[in-house]
Amino acid sequence: MTNIVKALIWAAAILIVALLKSRGLISVESAQTLFIVLPLLAVLSLRRSGSSMCGQGTVS
């Protein structure tokens, strides 16, 4: 799965939280916490799955 697909999934999760909050299905406090935590988790997971060139270079 590419980073773009993963980012779209994270964006959908954040939008679902916004929808649930607007419908009153989750509390304001829970929504605020998720609005902080979800983007942080998204950034961490997207950075971790990036293409790393570590260990693929030559030693001179």
C-alpha positions in Angstrom: 0.0 0.0 0.0 1.4 3.4 -1.0 1.8 6.3 1.3 -0.9 8.1 -0.6 -3.4 5.4 0.1 -2.5 5.3 3.7 -2.8 9.1 4.0 -6.3 8.9 2.4 -7.3 6.3 5.0 -6.1 8.5 7.8 -7.9 11.5 6.3 -11.1 9.4 6.1 -10.7 8.5 9.8 -10.4 12.1 10.8 -13.4 13.1 8.7 -15.4 10.3 10.3 -14.6 11.6 13.7 -15.8 15.1 12.6 -19.0 13.6 11.3 -19.6 11.6 14.5 -19.0 14.8 16.6 -21.3 16.8 14.5 -24.1 14.2 14.9 -23.5 14.1 18.7 -22.5 10.5 18.7 -19.2 11.2 20.4 -18.4 13.8 23.1 -16.6 17.0 22.3 -13.7 16.0 24.6 -13.3 12.7 22.8 -13.3 14.4 19.4 -10.8 17.0 20.5 -8.5 14.2 21.7 -8.8 12.3 18.5 -8.2 15.4 16.4 -4.8 15.6 18.2 -3.9 12.0 18.3 -5.0 10.8 14.8 -2.8 13.2 12.9 0.2 12.4 15.1 -0.3 8.7 14.5 -0.7 9.3 10.8 2.5 11.2 10.6 4.4 8.6 12.6 3.0 5.7 10.5 3.6 7.4 7.2 7.2 8.4 8.1 7.9 4.8 9.3 6.8 3.3 6.1 8.7 5.7 3.8 11.4 4.5 1.5 14.6 4.5 3.6 17.9 4.2 1.9 19.6 3.4 5.2 22.1 0.6 4.9 22.0 0.5 1.1 24.9 2.8 0.4 28.5 1.8 0.0 31.2 2.2 2.6 34.2 4.0 1.4 
